[in-house]
Amino acid sequence: MKIQKGALAVAFISCLVLAGCNEQAGSKTGSTQESSVQADNSLNNYIAMNNDLMGIAGLQAYYEEYVRLNIPKAKPSQSLGYPGAEFTYTFSQYAEAIKGKRSRPALDQAADDLMKKLEAVKNDTAVFEQYYESASYKTDALKKGKEADAQIKQHFEAALASYSVFAKELDVVYQQAKLKELEVLKQSGNNYQYRKAYSMHLAEQLVNVFDSQEDLTNADKLKQADKIADQLGQELSEFNAEYQKIKDKNPQVSADSTLISLNSCIKYYRSFKESKSQSDFKFMIDGYNNAVRANR
């Protein structure tokens, strides 16, 4: 059984701080990075699409919600509601992604195919959400719903298969982009932002060790997670030290929400390691996802 995964952090979050930092250092890296960000805008759109589709109200969740209706055996006397799988945010992000030049053929093609498949799911929603919400199924003995059931499931399953391809292609490009970003930040001399970004990178690796319910008790997975958690713990200490330097210079500086959230992430991983409680695991994921939101 699949479990909720952590969202992908937005790539190139460092562009917000690199320009000023590099100007002080007399480096040209800032302008180079800015151009790179502009050229790769579609990547952040794709990341936003992925995060929208993978959530607790995402594509898989909508499919499971529809399957639970069990339309082949349902009766018109029941109260039935169709999942509102419209993916408005995903479609808006895709529209932004295709506005400019795209330069990643495999990922771009996967995104295009995914949107075609999602369009079919969206069209089903446009018809059948009204059918079920208005209880029109009570007037035709659920005939229309039963006749469309196989096609609706087929559309969902085709979209899920396409999403799987998209997610794999995105991960390849995303990991390359994050490593480049980390290197640019490291070379910039802005240790505070580098420690923040590297902590995010490690936290993402930690939450993504676990892909299924079975992984939560898998000894090899737990060993892998322990190794990453040790690295993350050390990195968070460095991150905190850099934050404290800033706070010493300006006591009025706001608390760093990324640091707070990642501390929560590793705290609940350590609790999960002891308790094996799924609630602790969920809180770990929540801590990481809150850190992602803090960097949007």
C-alpha positions in Angstrom: 0.0 0.0 0.0 1.3 3.4 -1.0 1.8 6.1 1.7 1.7 9.8 1.6 5.1 11.2 0.4 6.8 14.5 1.0 6.3 17.2 -1.5 9.1 18.3 -3.8 10.8 21.6 -2.8 10.8 24.3 -5.3 14.0 24.3 -7.3 16.2 27.5 -7.4 14.8 29.0 -4.2 18.3 30.4 -3.9 17.7 32.9 -6.7 16.0 35.2 -4.1 19.3 35.8 -2.3 22.1 35.0 -4.7 22.1 38.3 -6.6 22.9 40.4 -3.6 25.3 38.0 -2.1 27.3 37.6 -5.3 27.4 41.4 -6.0 29.2 41.8 -2.6 31.6 39.0 -3.6 32.3 40.6 -7.0 31.1 37.4 -8.7 29.1 37.0 -11.9 27.4 33.9 -10.6 24.3 35.9 -9.6 23.4 37.0 -13.2 24.2 33.5 -14.5 21.9 31.9 -12.0 19.2 34.4 -12.7 19.3 33.5 -16.4 19.3 29.8 -15.5 16.2 30.3 -13.4 14.4 32.1 -16.2 15.3 29.3 -18.6 14.0 26.7 -16.1 10.8 28.3 -15.0 8.8 25.3 -16.3 10.6 23.0 -13.8 9.0 24.8 -10.8 5.6 24.6 -12.6 6.1 20.9 -13.0 7.0 20.6 -9.4 3.9 22.4 -8.4 1.8 20.0 -10.6 3.4 17.0 -9.0 2.8 18.3 -5.5 -0.8 18.9 -6.3 -1.3 15.5 -7.8 0.5 13.5 -5.1 -1.4 14.9 -2.1 -4.2 13.6 0.1 -6.6 15.2 -2.4 -4.5 14.2 -5.4 -5.1 11.8 -8.3 -4.7 8.5 -6.5 -7.0 9.7 -3.7 -9.7 10.8 -6.2 -9.4 7.4 -7.9 -9.8 5.5 -4.7 -12.7 7.7 -3.7 -14.5 6.8 -6.9 -13.7 3.1 -6.6 -15.2 3.1 -3.1 -18.6 4.1 -4.6 -18.6 0.6 -6.1 -21.0 1.7 -8.8 -21.5 -1.8 -10.4 -23.1 -2.9 -7.1 -24.5 0.4 -6.0 -28.2 1.1 -5.7 -30.1 4.3 -6.6 -31.5 4.4 -3.1 -28.0 5.1 -1.8 -26.5 8.6 -1.3 -23.7 8.8 -3.8 -21.3 11.6 -4.4 -18.8 11.9 -7.3 -15.2 13.0 -6.4 -14.5 16.5 -7.8 -11.4 15.7 -9.7 -10.9 18.9 -11.7 -7.2 19.6 -11.0 -7.6 23.3 -11.4 -4.3 24.2 -9.9 -2.4 21.5 -11.9 -3.9 22.8 -15.2 -3.0 26.4 -14.3 0.6 25.4 -13.6 0.8 23.5 -16.9 -0.5 26.6 -18.7 2.4 28.6 -17.2 4.9 25.9 -18.0 4.1 26.0 -21.8 4.2 29.8 -22.1 7.9 29.8 -22.5 10.5 27.7 -24.3 10.8 24.2 -22.9 14.1 22.3 -23.2 13.6 19.0 -21.5 12.0 16.7 -24.2 11.4 13.6 -22.1 9.9 15.5 -19.2 7.9 17.9 -21.5 6.5 15.0 -23.4 5.5 13.3 -20.2 3.8 16.4 -19.0 1.9 16.8 -22.2 0.7 13.2 -22.1 -0.3 13.6 -18.4 -2.4 16.6 -19.2 -4.3 14.8 -22.0 -5.0 12.0 -19.6 -6.1 14.3 -16.9 -8.4 16.1 -19.4 -10.4 12.9 -19.8 -10.8 12.6 -16.0 -11.7 16.3 -15.7 -14.4 15.8 -18.5 -15.8 12.9 -16.6 -16.1 15.0 -13.5 -17.8 17.8 -15.4 -20.6 15.3 -16.4 -20.9 13.0 -13.5 -20.4 15.3 -10.6 -23.6 17.0 -11.6 -25.3 13.6 -12.2 -24.5 12.4 -8.7 -24.8 15.7 -6.8 -28.3 16.4 -8.3 -29.3 12.8 -7.6 -30.2 12.3 -11.3 -29.1 8.7 -10.8 -32.3 8.2 -8.9 -34.4 9.0 -12.0 -32.7 6.5 -14.3 -32.0 3.7 -11.8 -28.3 4.5 -12.0 -28.2 3.4 -15.6 -26.0 6.2 -16.9 -23.6 5.8 -14.0 -23.2 2.0 -14.4 -22.7 2.3 -18.2 -19.9 4.8 -17.7 -18.2 3.1 -14.8 -15.6 1.1 -16.7 -14.7 4.1 -18.9 -14.3 6.4 -15.9 -12.0 3.8 -14.2 -10.1 3.4 -17.4 -9.5 7.2 -17.6 -8.3 7.3 -14.0 -6.0 4.4 -14.5 -4.6 5.9 -17.7 -3.9 9.1 -15.9 -2.2 7.3 -13.0 0.0 5.4 -15.4 0.9 8.7 -17.2 1.5 10.4 -13.8 3.9 7.7 -12.9 6.0 8.3 -16.0 5.9 12.1 -15.4 7.0 11.7 -11.8 10.0 9.6 -12.8 11.1 12.0 -15.5 10.6 14.9 -13.1 12.7 13.3 -10.5 15.7 12.9 -12.8 15.6 16.6 -13.8 14.8 17.7 -10.3 17.7 16.0 -8.6 20.1 17.4 -11.2 18.7 20.9 -10.6 18.9 20.6 -6.9 22.5 19.5 -6.9 23.4 22.4 -9.2 21.6 24.8 -6.9 23.4 23.5 -3.9 26.8 23.9 -5.6 25.9 27.5 -6.7 24.9 28.3 -3.1 28.0 26.7 -1.7 30.2 28.7 -4.0 28.3 32.0 -3.2 29.6 32.1 0.4 26.1 32.5 1.8 26.5 29.8 4.4 23.1 30.5 5.9 21.2 29.9 2.7 23.4 26.9 1.8 22.8 25.2 5.1 19.1 25.8 4.7 19.0 24.4 1.2 21.2 21.4 2.1 19.0 20.7 5.2 16.0 20.7 2.9 17.8 18.3 0.5 18.6 15.8 3.3 15.0 16.0 4.8 13.6 15.3 1.4 15.8 12.3 1.0 14.7 11.1 4.5 11.0 11.2 3.9 11.4 9.6 0.5 13.1 6.6 1.8 9.7 5.2 2.6 7.4 4.4 -0.3 5.0 1.9 1.1 3.4 0.7 4.4 5.8 -2.2 4.4 8.8 0.1 4.2 8.0 1.4 7.7 9.2 -1.9 9.2 11.8 -2.8 6.6 15.2 -3.1 8.3 17.2 -2.0 5.3 15.0 1.1 4.8 15.3 2.0 8.4 19.0 1.6 8.3 19.1 3.9 5.2 16.9 6.4 6.9 19.0 6.4 10.1 22.1 7.3 8.0 20.3 10.2 6.4 18.8 11.3 9.7 22.3 11.4 11.2 23.5 13.7 8.4 20.3 15.8 8.7 20.9 16.2 12.4 24.4 17.5 11.9 23.3 19.8 9.1 20.5 21.3 11.2 23.1 22.1 13.9 25.1 24.0 11.2 21.9 25.6 9.9 21.0 26.8 13.5 24.5 28.1 14.1 24.3 30.3 10.9 20.9 31.5 12.0 22.2 32.4 15.5 24.9 34.5 13.9 22.3 36.5 12.1 20.2 36.7 15.2 23.2 38.0 17.2 23.6 40.9 14.8 19.9 41.6 14.7 18.0 40.3 17.8 14.7 41.3 16.1 15.1 38.9 13.3 12.1 36.6 12.8 12.3 32.9 13.7 13.3 30.8 10.7 10.2 28.7 9.9 12.2 26.3 7.7 14.5 25.5 10.7 11.5 25.1 13.0 9.7 22.7 10.6 12.8 20.6 9.8 13.5 20.3 13.6 10.0 19.0 13.8 10.6 16.6 10.9 13.7 15.0 12.5 12.1 15.0 16.0 9.2 12.9 14.8 11.5 10.7 12.8 13.4 9.9 16.0 10.0 9.4 17.8 8.9 7.1 15.0 12.1 5.1 15.2 11.3 4.3 18.8 7.5 4.0 18.6 7.0 2.7 15.0 3.8 4.8 15.3 2.2 5.8 12.0 1.1 9.1 13.6 4.7 9.9 14.4 5.6 9.1 10.8 2.8 11.4 9.6 4.1 14.2 11.8 7.5 13.7 10.3 6.1 14.1 6.8 4.1 17.2 8.0 7.2 18.8 9.3 9.0 18.4 6.0 6.0 19.6 4.0 5.7 22.6 6.2 9.3 23.4 5.4 8.5 23.1 1.7 5.6 25.6 2.1 7.9 28.0 3.9 10.2 28.1 0.9 7.5 28.7 -1.8 
